[in-house]
Amino acid sequence: MTTLVRWGTLSIRSTISAIAVYFFWKFDAQIKPETAISASGVIVGLAGTLLGFLITSISLLTALIDKKLIANMIKTGHYSRLISDTVLTCLFLIIVIIISIVTLLSHGKLVFCFFSSALFFTCLSFLYLIEAGRRFSVILIGLR
């Protein structure tokens, strides 16, 4: 049952990301390749920073494994869900970094193709990041 929920969540968030990319190109079709390349440089820095914060949050969470709240999360299965979704978010951020670097190195029409893919995975990773941030905030509030 949880596998279907995860695929359902992924499909909903992928659809939202695809719609965001569609509306970006529909309403801002006059973008220059230089603008897309410079935006890709900013996206690389942002995704790298967020990736570092996510890896740090995972390490902090494993350091708190002896707390009662974390032990209860392990028993109920919430801990494994949190870790798997956070690792998936890290994977999406790595994909964003790779595609954005390829965008920085490409020329012509390929810039727009790679930039669209980078936008898609950026939106997707932000949607997963919002959920991960909410879950981590609930844990930190519960540790008081």
C-alpha positions as CSV (number, residue, x, y, z in Angstrom):
1,M,0.0,0.0,0.0
2,T,2.8,2.5,0.8
3,T,4.5,1.9,-2.5
4,L,1.3,3.0,-4.3
5,V,1.1,6.0,-2.1
6,R,4.7,7.0,-2.9
7,W,4.1,6.5,-6.7
8,G,0.9,8.5,-6.4
9,T,2.8,11.3,-4.6
10,L,5.5,11.2,-7.2
11,S,3.0,11.4,-10.0
12,I,1.1,14.3,-8.5
13,R,4.3,16.3,-7.8
14,S,5.6,15.5,-11.3
15,T,2.4,16.8,-12.8
16,I,2.6,20.0,-10.8
17,S,6.2,20.4,-11.9
18,A,5.4,19.8,-15.6
19,I,2.6,22.4,-15.4
20,A,5.0,24.9,-13.8
21,V,7.5,24.4,-16.6
22,Y,4.7,24.6,-19.2
23,F,3.4,27.9,-17.8
24,F,7.0,29.3,-17.6
25,W,7.5,28.7,-21.3
26,K,4.0,29.8,-22.2
27,F,4.2,33.2,-20.5
28,D,8.0,33.9,-20.9
29,A,8.8,32.5,-24.4
30,Q,11.2,35.4,-25.2
31,I,14.0,34.1,-22.9
32,K,17.6,34.4,-24.3
33,P,20.0,31.5,-24.1
34,E,22.4,33.7,-22.0
35,T,19.7,34.2,-19.4
36,A,19.0,30.5,-19.2
37,I,22.7,29.8,-18.8
38,S,23.1,32.4,-16.0
39,A,20.0,31.1,-14.3
40,S,21.4,27.6,-14.4
41,G,24.5,28.8,-12.6
42,V,22.3,30.2,-9.8
43,I,20.3,26.9,-9.7
44,V,23.5,24.9,-9.3
45,G,24.5,27.0,-6.2
46,L,21.0,26.8,-4.7
47,A,20.6,23.1,-5.2
48,G,24.1,22.4,-3.8
49,T,23.3,24.4,-0.7
50,L,20.0,22.7,-0.2
51,L,21.7,19.3,-0.7
52,G,24.2,20.1,2.0
53,F,21.5,21.1,4.4
54,L,19.5,17.9,3.7
55,I,22.6,15.7,4.3
56,T,23.3,17.6,7.5
57,S,19.7,17.1,8.7
58,I,20.0,13.3,8.0
59,S,23.1,13.2,10.1
60,L,21.5,15.1,12.9
61,L,18.6,12.8,12.8
62,T,20.8,9.7,13.1
63,A,22.6,11.3,16.0
64,L,19.2,11.6,17.8
65,I,18.4,7.9,17.3
66,D,18.5,7.2,21.1
67,K,15.7,9.7,21.8
68,K,12.2,8.3,22.6
69,L,10.5,10.2,19.8
70,I,12.9,8.7,17.2
71,A,12.4,5.2,18.7
72,N,8.7,5.6,18.4
73,M,9.1,6.8,14.8
74,I,11.1,3.7,14.0
75,K,8.4,1.4,15.5
76,T,5.6,3.0,13.5
77,G,7.6,3.2,10.2
78,H,7.7,7.0,10.0
79,Y,11.4,7.1,10.4
80,S,12.1,5.0,7.3
81,R,9.6,7.0,5.3
82,L,11.3,10.2,6.4
83,I,14.7,8.9,5.5
84,S,13.6,7.5,2.1
85,D,11.8,10.7,1.1
86,T,14.8,12.8,2.2
87,V,17.2,10.6,0.2
88,L,14.9,10.9,-2.8
89,T,14.9,14.7,-2.4
90,C,18.8,14.5,-2.3
91,L,18.7,12.4,-5.5
92,F,16.5,15.0,-7.3
93,L,18.8,17.8,-6.2
94,I,21.8,15.9,-7.6
95,I,19.9,15.5,-10.8
96,V,19.2,19.2,-10.8
97,I,23.0,20.0,-10.3
98,I,24.0,17.6,-13.1
99,I,21.4,18.9,-15.6
100,S,22.3,22.6,-14.7
101,I,26.0,21.9,-15.3
102,V,25.2,20.4,-18.6
103,T,23.1,23.4,-19.4
104,L,26.1,25.7,-18.6
105,L,28.2,23.7,-21.1
106,S,25.6,23.5,-23.9
107,H,24.9,25.8,-26.9
108,G,22.0,26.7,-29.1
109,K,18.7,25.0,-28.8
110,L,20.0,22.4,-26.4
111,V,20.2,25.1,-23.7
112,F,16.4,25.4,-23.7
113,C,15.9,21.6,-23.6
114,F,18.3,21.1,-20.7
115,F,17.0,24.2,-18.9
116,S,13.5,22.9,-19.1
117,S,14.6,19.6,-17.5
118,A,16.4,21.6,-14.8
119,L,13.3,23.6,-14.1
120,F,11.2,20.4,-13.9
121,F,13.5,18.7,-11.4
122,T,14.0,22.0,-9.4
123,C,10.2,22.2,-9.0
124,L,10.0,18.6,-8.1
125,S,12.8,18.7,-5.6
126,F,11.2,21.9,-4.0
127,L,7.9,20.1,-3.6
128,Y,9.7,17.2,-1.8
129,L,11.8,19.6,0.2
130,I,8.7,21.4,1.6
131,E,7.4,18.0,2.9
132,A,10.7,17.1,4.3
133,G,11.0,20.4,6.0
134,R,7.6,20.0,7.5
135,R,8.5,16.6,8.9
136,F,11.8,17.7,10.3
137,S,10.1,20.7,12.0
138,V,7.5,18.4,13.6
139,I,10.4,16.3,15.0
140,L,12.3,19.3,16.3
141,I,9.2,20.7,18.0
142,G,8.5,17.2,19.5
143,L,12.0,17.0,21.0
144,R,11.4,19.9,23.4
